[in-house]
Amino acid sequence: MIKRDLKTKPNEPLYVRILVRLIRPFPDFDFGFIKPVRQKAIMLLNLKRGNRVLDAGCGSGGSFPYLIKSIGETGEIVGVDISPQTIRNTKMRIKKNNWKNIHVLEGAAHSVDLFGSFDGLLMFAAPDVYASEQALSNIFPHLKINSRVVIFGAKISTRRFGWILNGLLQLAINKLSSSTPRLNPEPWKILEKKLHNFYIEEYFWGWMFLGYGSVEK
């Protein structure tokens, strides 16, 4: 089942127009250096067979193989992405792998029509989602009590000599997408207020992070 949110027309950023088309012939493509982080993120979700999980900002489905291993054939993955070009790649990945229990919603996370409840929420490289009060307010009513929430993204490094690349990283992100929030040392602050026992792990010399916590009662 595919649903489309017509409330928002995405302004396709540069990386979507170029990178998404380049990798289209390779539905299972993912950057090698990011795979271990994806695996760790899915592990932190603590999913079980038969669980239902929301992948908000799912992109072309890079996390789907790991999520499938956790929830099995009896579970369900719902992916959300604002880019129709990206979702075209996502559908190709789903078809190639013959996944029957993955549904994709096209739309902005702050207005997409979600259905049912979820045992976990993944926001992998999705700052437009995890750093948006509107998006989180639309998603959180669908999360079960004690469900796990995991995010991964870029940040300003506060480590020694981090300033050397902070400016370049921010410039690159601004050039790639006008809708992505500006980097800061703690881009998880909005989300953190909504979770219990929230933890952060830094990667790649402090320029990337993995955050996780649980939905409170």
N, C-alpha and C positions, 0 to 999 in steps of 0.2 A: 504494500500500500504506500503510495507516494502522495504527500500533501504539499501544497504550495501556499506560502504566505504572500498574498498580493499587496500587503500594506506597505512594503518597502521595496524599492527598486535599487539594487546595489550599484554603486559606482565602482566598477571592477578596477582594483588597483593594478599597478604595472606588473607585479609578480604573477598575478593571476593570468593576465593576458599573454605573458611570455612563458613562464615556467610550466603552467598547467598544460599548455599546448605541446611543449617539448616532451613531457613525460606521458602524454596520452597513449602512445603506442605501448607503454610499459605499465599496465594497470597495477602491478604489485610493487612498483618502485618506492623505495624509502631510503633516506640517507643512512648509511651504515653507522655513523657515529651516534645517531639518535636512537637506534634500536634498543640499546641497553636501558636508556632512560624510559622509553615507552614500557618496556617490560617491568621496570621498577614501579612506574606509575600504576599500571594495572594490578600489580601485586598489592599495592597499598590500598586499592579499592576493596579488598577482602570480599570479592564476589564469590558466590556459590552457584552450583548447577541450578538452572531454572530461574536465576535472578534476572531482573530487568534493569538495564543500565542506559543512561543518557550520555551520549558523546556530543557535547555542545561545541560547535566549531570543529566538526569532524574532519574537515578538509576532504581529501580524496580517500579517506578510510585507512590511514596508516596504522591506527590502533586496533582496527577490527580483528586482525588475526589473533592478537593477544587476548582481546575481550572474548572472542569465540571460545578460546581454550578454557576460559574461566567459567562461562555460563553454560557451555554445552549446547546441544541442539534444542533443549527444552527451554532455554532462556531467550531473551530478546534484547537486541540493540536498537536504539533509536538514535540516528545521527541527525544533526542539524547543521546546516551551513548556508550562508547568505548568497554564495556565488553559484549561479547556474552553470558556469563553465567548469567549476570544480566538481559540482555534483554530477556532471556528465562523466567525469573520470571515476567518481565514486561508484556510479552504477555499473561501469565497466568492470571495476574490481569485484563488485558483488556478483555479477553475472559470471565472470571468469572462475570464481571460486565456488559457485553454486551455493551461496549462502541463502537460505530460505527464511532466516529469522532476523534479518536486518532490514529496517525501514528508514528511509531518508526523508527528512522534511526540509524543503527549501524556504529560507526566510531568515530574518534577523532574530537573534535570540530574545530581544526585548519585546517582540510582538508575535512570534510564531505560536500557533495554536498547538499546545502539547496535550496529550491525552494519557490518562492513567497515572500511576505512581511508579517511582523508580527506587531501586535498592542501591544505586550508586550514580555519581555524576563525575564525568571526566571532562576537563577543559584543557586540552593539550595544545600549547602554542595558540591560545585564543584570548588575547588580552581584551579584545572588543567585548568579550563575554564576562570574564572573571573580574575585570576592572570597571564594570558597568552596573550601577545600582538598578537601573531599569531592567537589564537582562536578568540579573539575579532575582529580582522581585517577581519576574515572570516564571522563573524556573523553580524556585524554592518551594512554592506550595505543592509541587508534585513530588517532592522528595520525602521518603519515609523517615520516621524517627530513627536515629542512630545510623542512617545510611552514610557511607563515606563519600567525601568530596576530594578530588585530587586535581591539582593544576600544575602546569609547567609553562615557563615562559622566560623572557629576557628581562634584565634589570640593570640598573646602574651598579657597577662594582664599587664597593667601599674598601676593597683591599688595597694594599700598598701598590702603587703604580697603576691602579685601575683606571685612573683618569686618562691614561695614554690612549685607551680605546673607547672610553665612554662616549666621547663626542662623535667619533666615527660611527659607532654603533647606532647612536641616535639619528645621525644624518642618513644612514642607510635605511633605517626603518621609515623615516619621513619620506624618502624618495620612493620606497616600495608601496606605501599605503598611507593615504591622507586620513583614513578613519582610525588608524591605530593610535591609542593613547601614548603620550610622551612617556619615555622611560623615566623611572625614578627608583630610588633604592629599595622601596617597599611597595611594589604594585599590587600586593595582595591585601592591602589594608581594608578595603571595602568588604571583601569576602571574609576576612578574619573575624569581623564582628558578628558574623552569622553562624560561626562554627565553634565547636567545643574541642579542646585539646588540639589546637592548630600548631603544626610544626613546619619548619622550613629547612631544606637541604640545598646548599649551593653547589653549582656545577660550573665547569669551564672558567675557573679563576674568578668566580663571583658574578659573571655576566649572565648566567642562567640559574634558575632555581626550580625546585620541586616542592610544592606545598600540599599539605593534606590535613584533614580534620573530619569531624563527625557532626551531623545535624543534631542540634540539641532538642530536648523534649519541649 
